[in-house]
Amino acid sequence: MKHLILAMAVLFAFVSLAFAEGGVKKRKPLPYEFGSVVIGNFSGSAGLSPVVFDHWIHRSKYTCRVCHVDIGFGMSAGSTKIRAADNGKGFYCGTCHNGKSKYENKIIFEACSGKDSHKCGICHSMGRNPLREQAFAKFAENLPKERLGNGINWQLAEEKGLISPINYLEGISIKRNAMSVQKDFSLEAKNEGMPSIIFSHSKHTVWNGCELCHPDIFLGVKKGATKYSMIDLFQGKYCGVCHNKVAFPQTDCQRCHVGSVEK
């Protein structure tokens, strides 16, 4: 019965998604495409292709909080309005892509310096890129598998120590006192017969800390302070700010609805 309920929930989720996006069904992204963001506010005027930003490369190395809180990237595509001059001055992408910063003792290539125009194509790479596909396949082959999204169970990969995202950038991040992690709690499903949601703060704070979600995405820090529906989520609000876009899609109902069935 539970599997039937979840199957019905998946169908409802797809219908909700179609409704939220004006009834237009989009092509399902390939695993290496899931989470990719096209950045093209000013590329055209500079005679360049838009930038294709691959979240999978960066989230395997850094937590979401480092980029979206400490560095200051917006949470929606195109909202940051990055200019080459910003990167050249050490902001946004240029925070790490400055030709000086290192990751695993390797220099991270410099972006938008104007010194080597051949490097522009590393980021300004709109269109199919077989090398990117091959790099993703090699990266993902030994990581825990997931049904949807880009096929990687990122949570399990982090828990097993297969990836160790950096959560602090010297000279950029602020040293924070450790906070006690809130206990998991359940949220009652609004549909009769649907398993309740078990929300884990501990799983989310590994990647986001507290300040990525509060207060910009969720206004309150008390259970029940924010009211929302699945339609809201599929419209990109609340949980939908990350899920469907970078984190696993909300059509994977069993990842959240894991509690007891509410009667």
C-alpha angles and dihedrals in degrees: 000000000000091000090051091051091050092047089053089048091054090052090049090049093054091047090048091050092051090049092048092053097045096269094290112135113216129209112266108248118242114248095260090048097052110109094013115139126204112219112192111140094127106005096098094054088052092052094248135120116253118271116257108210114199111207093192092066094049100039089055088061107029137031119249090244093062092059102034099039110022098034095031109232114165119245097238131060114270095008096110094055094208118200127198088240090058091054091046090055092053100262128127109345089006090065088081103008094070103112090250108065117089137212115195089348092304122118113246110231118256118250129209096355094134089227098103117023091185089073092061089082091063090074104015092067110130112171135043114328116191091191090057090049091051092047091053093047091051092047095048100042096089099034125098111277128239129192099230140024110035093337096253124116096217095180092056092043090056094044091052092048093243088129126024109193115206113241101185133054116196111240092011109056124066118234107246130197112242113259126209109258114240118241122256115266137190129240118204114239115239093218115080113248094017116128114250121254118253108207117199118202091185093059093048098044091057088069105021110027110209103287097063091067102027125095102348099055103021111031098202133048093209124088110262095017091115119054119203144150135214088260089059091050093049089050088062099261128129108345088008091068087081107010116081088021107055109339118062113300121262091237085078089084096172092065091068107018097067102125131092121299110263115229 
